[in-house]
Amino acid sequence: MTQHDRRAYLLTALLRERPQEIGVPSDERGQKLLLRALLNLRPPAPASEEFLDVQDAYLREEIRRKGVTALADLHPIREGVYLWRGDITTLACDAIVNAANSGLTGCYQPCHACIDNCIHTYAGVQLRLACSELMEQQGHAEETGGAKITPAFNLPCRYVLHTVGPIVRGPLTERHCELLASCYRSCLELAAQNGLKSVAFCCISTGVFAFPGEKAAEIAVRTVDAYRAETGGGIEVIFNVFTQRDEQIYRNLLERS
């Protein structure tokens, strides 16, 4: 099957699950947006083996076309620590960190630009189901500052570490800072427990959760440095950023510390 054929199959299958009739755009961009929207809206549920085979082939080809970056392609800014600006869903390392919400099953807003939405989109429907099963076993919303681990499914990394960062409404408090530091430490500890050697962190809580970017970066670097010093630096850490401003913030912190 070509990518066009796979996309047509997936659109037909996903539209069949929905009660209302939705027209399929004739152009490729419109079809891709609709497919992503339908994947974002789909509740956690099993899918047929045929659906998963087609979806997996489609998503892996889409990621390949975006271009995969391996940890070996990066140069450390200092020993065991990397700074990389790019799409975290194209990064091949042991684990990437997802800035999740307390429901942990992803962003349901169609085509939203948040990292939670991007990761769930390109991992495939298996990730939402795996997260839902974790939450069902837990029996309550995920606490801020903790971490959970799942397979990465169609992403080029091996695992996804899901952490819920603090939401800042009003003045930044010491409690916000403590909880953000806990996100980084919890992810590192969970990675170590699972024998992982490399972890890529996104800028946790700095998007819609409104944590100030510079302060968040300071906490991230300080917490990672402290953990690596305590444990002998066994885990390599990639600070993944998406904007030029964040890249400069992290570069300034990493080069002077």
C-alpha positions in Angstrom: 0.0 0.0 0.0 1.1 3.5 -0.7 0.8 6.3 1.9 -2.3 7.5 0.1 -3.8 4.1 0.3 -3.0 3.7 4.0 -4.4 7.1 4.8 -7.6 6.4 2.9 -8.0 3.1 4.8 -7.4 4.7 8.2 -9.9 7.6 7.4 -12.6 5.1 6.4 -12.0 3.0 9.5 -12.0 5.9 11.9 -15.0 7.6 10.3 -16.9 4.3 10.5 -16.5 4.5 14.3 -18.2 7.9 14.5 -22.0 8.5 14.5 -22.0 11.7 12.4 -21.1 11.9 8.8 -17.9 13.8 8.0 -16.7 14.6 4.5 -13.2 13.6 3.5 -11.1 16.5 1.8 -9.8 15.8 -1.6 -6.3 17.3 -1.0 -3.5 15.5 0.9 -3.1 18.3 3.5 -6.8 18.2 4.4 -6.8 14.5 4.6 -3.8 14.5 6.9 -5.4 17.1 9.2 -8.6 15.1 9.3 -6.7 11.9 10.1 -4.9 13.5 12.9 -8.1 15.0 14.3 -9.8 11.6 14.2 -6.9 10.0 16.0 -6.9 12.8 18.6 -10.6 12.3 19.2 -10.7 8.5 19.3 -11.3 7.3 22.9 -8.9 4.6 24.3 -10.1 1.3 22.8 -8.6 -1.8 21.1 -8.3 -1.7 17.4 -8.2 -4.6 14.9 -4.9 -6.2 13.9 -5.4 -5.0 10.3 -6.0 -1.4 11.5 -2.9 -1.5 13.6 -0.8 -2.9 10.8 -1.9 -0.1 8.4 -1.6 2.6 11.0 1.8 1.5 12.1 3.2 1.4 8.6 1.6 4.8 7.9 3.0 6.5 11.0 6.5 5.1 10.7 6.7 6.3 7.1 5.5 9.7 8.1 8.1 9.9 10.8 10.8 8.7 8.4 9.9 11.4 6.0 10.2 14.0 8.7 13.7 12.7 9.4 14.9 10.8 12.5 17.7 12.1 14.6 19.6 9.5 16.7 21.4 10.3 19.9 24.7 9.3 18.2 24.1 12.2 15.7 24.2 14.8 18.5 27.2 16.4 20.1 27.2 16.9 23.9 27.2 20.4 25.2 29.0 18.9 28.1 29.7 15.3 29.2 26.5 13.3 29.1 24.3 16.3 28.5 22.9 17.4 25.1 20.8 20.3 23.8 18.8 19.7 20.7 16.1 21.8 19.0 13.7 19.8 17.0 10.6 17.6 16.9 10.8 15.2 19.8 8.7 12.7 18.0 11.6 12.2 15.6 14.3 11.6 18.3 15.7 8.1 18.6 16.9 7.5 22.2 15.8 5.3 25.1 13.0 7.5 26.3 11.3 10.8 25.6 9.3 12.8 28.2 5.7 13.7 27.6 4.3 16.7 29.4 1.0 15.1 30.1 -2.3 16.1 31.8 -3.6 14.5 34.9 -5.8 12.2 32.9 -2.7 10.8 31.2 -4.5 9.7 28.1 -3.4 12.5 25.9 -4.8 15.7 24.4 -8.3 15.3 22.8 -8.3 18.7 21.1 -8.0 18.0 17.3 -4.6 18.9 15.9 -3.6 20.9 19.0 0.1 21.9 18.9 0.9 20.7 22.4 3.6 18.0 22.8 1.0 15.6 24.4 -1.0 15.8 21.2 2.0 15.3 19.0 3.4 12.3 20.9 0.0 10.5 21.0 -0.6 11.2 17.3 2.6 9.7 16.1 2.8 6.9 18.6 -0.6 5.6 17.5 -3.8 4.6 19.2 -1.9 2.0 21.2 -0.4 4.7 23.4 -3.8 6.1 24.6 -5.0 2.6 25.4 -1.9 1.8 27.4 -2.2 5.0 29.3 -5.9 4.3 30.0 -5.1 0.9 31.3 -2.5 2.4 33.7 -5.0 4.9 34.9 -7.6 2.3 35.4 -5.2 0.2 37.5 -4.3 3.3 39.5 -7.9 4.4 40.1 -7.3 8.1 40.3 -5.8 11.0 38.4 -2.1 11.2 38.0 -0.4 13.4 40.6 1.6 16.4 39.7 5.4 15.7 39.9 5.2 11.9 39.4 6.0 9.8 36.3 4.7 6.8 34.4 6.3 4.7 31.7 4.8 3.2 28.6 6.2 1.7 25.3 6.7 4.3 22.6 5.0 2.1 19.9 5.6 3.8 16.5 7.9 6.5 17.8 11.7 6.0 17.1 12.4 6.1 20.8 11.8 3.0 23.0 9.7 4.4 25.8 7.7 7.4 26.8 7.9 8.8 30.3 4.7 10.7 31.1 4.8 13.4 33.8 2.3 16.0 34.9 3.8 19.4 35.5 2.4 22.2 37.7 -0.1 24.6 36.3 0.7 28.2 37.1 -2.3 30.5 37.6 -1.2 33.7 39.2 2.2 34.3 40.8 4.8 31.6 40.7 5.3 30.0 44.1 7.9 27.8 45.7 5.5 24.9 45.6 5.3 25.2 41.8 9.1 25.1 41.6 9.2 22.0 43.9 6.7 20.2 41.8 8.5 20.9 38.6 11.8 19.7 40.0 9.9 16.5 41.1 8.8 15.9 37.5 12.5 15.8 36.3 13.6 13.7 39.2 10.7 11.3 39.0 11.4 10.7 35.3 15.1 10.1 35.9 14.4 7.7 38.7 11.9 5.8 36.7 14.3 5.6 33.7 17.0 4.2 36.0 14.6 1.7 37.4 14.0 0.4 33.9 17.6 0.3 32.9 17.4 3.2 30.4 20.6 5.0 29.4 19.2 8.1 27.7 16.2 10.5 28.3 15.1 13.5 26.3 13.2 16.1 28.3 10.8 18.6 26.7 10.2 22.0 28.4 7.7 20.7 31.0 4.9 23.0 32.0 6.1 26.0 29.9 3.3 25.8 27.3 -0.4 26.0 28.3 0.6 25.3 31.9 2.2 28.8 31.9 5.4 28.1 33.9 7.9 30.9 33.1 10.4 29.5 30.6 13.6 30.8 32.1 12.8 29.7 35.6 11.7 26.3 34.3 15.0 25.9 32.5 17.0 26.8 35.6 15.1 24.1 37.6 15.5 21.6 34.9 19.2 22.0 34.6 19.8 22.2 38.3 17.7 19.0 39.0 19.4 17.0 36.3 22.8 18.1 37.4 22.1 17.2 41.0 20.7 13.8 40.0 23.6 13.0 37.7 26.1 14.0 40.4 24.4 11.8 43.0 24.2 8.8 40.7 27.5 9.1 38.9 26.0 10.4 35.6 24.8 7.1 34.3 21.9 8.5 32.3 22.6 10.7 29.3 20.1 13.6 29.1 18.9 15.6 26.1 17.2 18.9 26.7 14.8 19.1 23.8 13.5 22.6 22.8 11.4 23.8 20.0 12.0 27.5 19.8 15.2 29.5 19.3 14.5 31.5 22.5 14.4 28.3 24.6 17.5 27.0 22.9 19.4 30.1 23.9 18.1 30.0 27.4 19.3 26.4 27.9 22.6 27.1 26.1 23.4 30.0 28.4 22.6 27.8 31.5 24.5 24.8 30.3 27.6 26.6 29.1 28.1 28.5 32.3 27.3 25.8 34.8 
